[in-house]
Amino acid sequence: MIGAYWAGGLGVSNTDSFIEEVTEEVRKDRLFALYRRYGWIAALAVLLIVGGATWNEVRKNQAQTRAEALGDAILGALDSADPQQRILSLSQIEAHTGGARAVVSMLTAAEQSEEEQSDAASATLQALAADSDAPEIYRQIASFKALTQAVDMSLDARMMAFEVLAQAGNPLRVLAVEQMALLDIEAGDRASAVARLKALLEDAEVTTGLTRRATALLQALGATSDAG
């Protein structure tokens, strides 16, 4: 009876435990074999993660160091009391990114404009507008400002260039339309100028300052009664 119980009860239990232990050992052996075969992949992944994080920190530190050096160079250049020296110092600054070059070029063009060096300022801005590494918004601003200073450029050519900037979606669209209205006035086309200015006043993107300028131009054109 006892033997039968052992065989039918404890014997079965011990057998199950033995099977589980063997299965566990087999599982461990397989895992160990897989680790020995493919463990280098996990190790490489860890190294890549750690190395990537370290490289990112190094790049961040390098970028911060370059940004600080650029800021110091700009401040040093603008600190001079001599306008020509400011322009020269700005032109000698070494910028490592398209965005940094754009900032330096903008400052250089501003100094050139202050000294009534319109041709030089226009050339600086045109070079920035053609810089494919510079952020698009800087290129567009440079193109816009270059056109406003391109006194030697024909009226038709300037109008066509501003039409490109006045396309839907361009962040400088309303400013370009304002310039086109000024070109209409320059060409003696009062009707077109009035139409553009009225359209600006109804534009959802027009700013307060631009609204004031457009209203003043309409008054100067004698269109106050229908300007609103």
Buried (B, 14 or more C-beta within 10 A) or exposed (E): EEEEEEEEEEEEEEEEEEEEEEEEEEEEEEEEEEEEEEEEEEEEEEEEEEEEEEEEEEEEEEEEEBEEEBEEBBEEBEEBEEEEEBBBBBBEBEBEBBBBBBBBBBBBBBBBBEEEBBEBBBBBBBBBBEBEEBEEEBBBBBBBBBBBBBEEEEEEEBBEBBEEBBEEEBEBBBBBBBBBBBBBBEEEBEEBBBBBBBBBBEBEEBEEEBEEBBBEBBEEBEBEEEBE
